[in-house]
Amino acid sequence: MTALKLENVSVRYKVGDFRNIGLKETVIRKLRGTYRVTEFWADRDVSFTLERGDMLGIIGVNGAGKSTLLKAIAGIMAPSRGTIERRGSVAALLELASGFDPDLSIRQNAYLRGAMLGYTRIFMDERYDEIIDFAGLRDFEELSFKQLSTGMQSRLAFSIACLVQPDILILDEVLSVGDGAFAAKSAAKMREILESGATTILVSHSLDQIRELCNKVLWLHQGRQIDFGGTAPVCDRYQAFLNGEITL
Amino acid sequence: MLQTIQKHRFLLEELVKRDFDRKYKGALLGAAWSVMNPLLTLLIMRVVFGYFFGGAIEHYTIYLFCGTVVFSFFSESASEGLMALVGNAHIFTRVNVPKYLFLLAKNAQTFINFLLTLLVFFLFCALDGVAFSWRFLLLLYPVGMLLLFNLGMGFILSALYVFFRDVQYLWGVVTQLLLYLSAVFYSVDSFPARVQSLFLINPLYLFIRYFRTIVLDGTIPSALFHLLMAFDALAVLALGIWIYKKFDTEFLYYV
């Protein structure tokens, strides 16, 4: 059964120094003709279909449009052209290690994050202790959030995020976090999620990881779809490209 | 839309809580400030303006309170609403949630504050010997319309603030101006009839006058007056929703 279908998806992205400028500055720049917004296609004509349970790896050098494509699939950005059909619930774990609120307590941050990921209050009530224990924060529960180290914060982020049970899971390099013991624990937990049968999309710079986990691979280069297909042939071609044996 | 809100109810509740905690964090009296604040404003205005206008206007404290209770609900909702998108950018750039949730959360919080202040308002009415009647129930109408109006202003301001960061300062000036133009502490009676009708352009004046008509005059505003209020509130709300729909996918680039 088809879980996800992209047809000729193109995403336009805007860049320029138009951020954080005021009304005054905008008007002045428009009058002077120095107001510039550059638009470019972060992704162009990407098409592929995933069946339920498929594991897709997205590969490509920096600037390939991987993150933008993930955001489009997650629904955070809208495709400028083309269509995305999704069957079932989608959870995207993107840039989740940051974005907490330093002024709130650990508990409130955990609940807010859970709510962001689409959990219910009942679910959070039931699993809160488990989250804290998994993150190893039991002894630090009384601290205010800003007193936590960066490592503790990302452990908390992982512990909340790893409870997702979506039909389609989107991952942007969040396979394991932390040092020694937690890295091993989180890698094991991650494997559990990946084996739960959800259709998964994974961006990774580790080709070995892609080869090991994924059954399909999408190769993007400067927004264009170079290849899509079985893991081995696409990865071999990509490896050859990285070694300079073929050019695009 | 109600279904979507139901689906995101947990997030909405957590956002309301967060906004509330953030606002009163470190405040000695905590949430009590939400009631104290409008009361202190009232007290100051009563002392300052009572000297000039108190003699000519009956029940001047209640007259003034009608103005401040409406105005502070509006100005708080607008200034909090302004932050709805920028303040939650870290959320909507990471997960796919409807962006109006942030504004609903802000307004839920200011609405609770308003209701608490309104209780004190009625207490003051009783103390000042204002005659209560069934007509007070009609106050639900301006309250409902004001809620819609505030939501609309929040949509507009929060979207503008994403694109132009100096809107915050401009809005501060506009709020100040509105306070003086809304007959909060003076009466429009001393103006010529032509000028008096100009006040009707200002939606805030309408809400305040509705309160005064019911509470102090003991009469009911005309049907046309009701329509005018509904028109203002719905026009602003429609404009706000239109802006959110139009720029829904654009906000991301500017935060």
Interface residues (C-beta under 8 A of the other chain):
Chain A: Y13 K14 V15 F18 R19 N20 I21 G22 L23 K24 E25 T26 A74 G75 I76 M77 A78 V90 A92 L94 E95 L96 S98 G99 D101 D103 L104 Q108 Y111 L112 G114 A115 M116 L117 G118 Y119 T120 R121 M124
Chain B: H8 F10 L11 E13 E14 L15 K17 R18 D21 R22 K25 H90 I91 F92 T93 R94 V95 N96 V97 F163 F164 R165 D166 V167 L170 D248 T249 L252 Y253 Y254 V255
